Structure formats: structure tokens, C-alpha cells
């Protein structure tokens, strides 16, 4: 057991800082093999079974290539619930939980549309927090919609999923739009971690340098009474201006728990 843990740390150290590598190593031990920190420190399992050895070797190969641990495990937690994830979808981030909480608590409308749903984490969490609301979710990727539907079924959330392109979709009656759209400029790619750039879907992350607000402009044209979005902090003012230009009268910007400009509400 300890040997596997040490191998994990060595592999992860090439891609993460020491504290994060240790946290991921313990996560793998617990989620994949059911070993607690105490089990690892006490070396309670001196010999892995053949099946465990094969699984351990498979996971080490994937992690050594820089693949995110969430894809290796096939799951992550969002808003306190387990979500299935695959390379077809963006890995849900803790910051996006704050967007869900804000929308669930502050939205006056009862008809939600999640644009770019990916794993379905936003739409499903909204439905579970606002069971009286109707929730629809779009994604351009059929593979992502398959993942989202699987999560909704497993978590018992009644969400309508549709394969739709935001830029060509027909009008959709929704009073509240919630979205974490692509907002990272292509020029920022070089500054990002390998496990993000090489493994997560580019179409869920990046926007052209010459039109970084294209998704926000399209979201503003949907005509929803309220819009909650996650944003690129460097483009906070420009994003707010885009919603004002579309006719929204009230714009509220909010920072995340780390003090970074992260969200905008428009109505």
C-alpha cells in the first residue's frame, strides 16, 4: 500500500505542487481502493491482489501522462454530490458552485436555461436546489449531453437536455439563463497547466483573441429576464458593457471566495 502511495506521489509531483499532489494521492487511494489516510500510513495492506495491481498500474500510467485525476477516477464532486465525468466534458470547478448558489438563491424566475451544460452540474444542481423550477440545458456536444443525462438520472433530477448550438438555436422560453461559457483567450493557453490544456475539451475553455465576448453577446440576445454567468476577470468591464449594450439595466459583479472577479448578474 505504501509503495503504491509513494509511486503516486512521485508521478503526481511532475504535474502538481507538493500539497496538491499529496491530496490527489490520498483521493485516489480512497476512491479507487477504499483506503483511508490511516490505512495508508499504517500500511494495512501489505500485498495488493492481482486485480488491484493491474488497476494501480493502469491508473499510474494515466496519471503519469498528466491526465486529470477526475477523468482517471471517472467522477468528481460538485455541490456535495458525485458527478460522472469523462474527457467529453469540462471538469466542474468549486468556483462554479458559487454561481449555482447565487442563481438558486437570487433568481426571481422559475424557468432556467443552462447554456453549455457539459456534465450537467449547473442544471442538475439548480433543479435539486429549486425543485419547483423547470430547468433546460443545452450543449453543442452530443457526447456531453450523454454525460449530463447520465448524471441527471443517477441524481434524480428532472432536467430537459438538448443538443443545441447557442449561435443557431431557435428561441427558447426561459426567464433565467445561467452559464459558465468558454472565456479563456487563446493567448492565455500558454500560461495554463498541461493537465487542463491537453485533456479538457478546448471548445469548453477557449475563445478567439479577436472576439473573446462572443458567447456573452449571444447569451444576452436570448432575451432572458435574468442572466447569471461566470466570467474572465480580465474582461469584467467589457462583459458588463456587453450586457448593457443588449438592454440590461442592472449589472452586478461578484467576486469568488478567493477575491477574484468571477460572476456577473444582469437583469
Buried (B, 14 or more C-beta within 10 A) or exposed (E): BBEBBEBBBEBBBEBBEEEEBBBBBBBBBBBBBEBEEEBBEEEEBEEBEEEBEEBBEEBBEBBBBBBBBBBBBEBBEBBEBBBBBBBBBBBBBEBBBBBBBBBBEEBEBEBBBBBBBBBBBBBBBBBBBBEEBBBBBBBBBEBBBBBBBBBBEEBEBEBEBEBBEBEEBEEBEBBBBBBBBBBBBBEBEEEBEEBBBEBBBEBBBBBEEEEBBBBBBBBBEBBBBBBBBBBBEBBBEEBBBBBBEBEBEEBEBBEBEEEEBBBBBBB
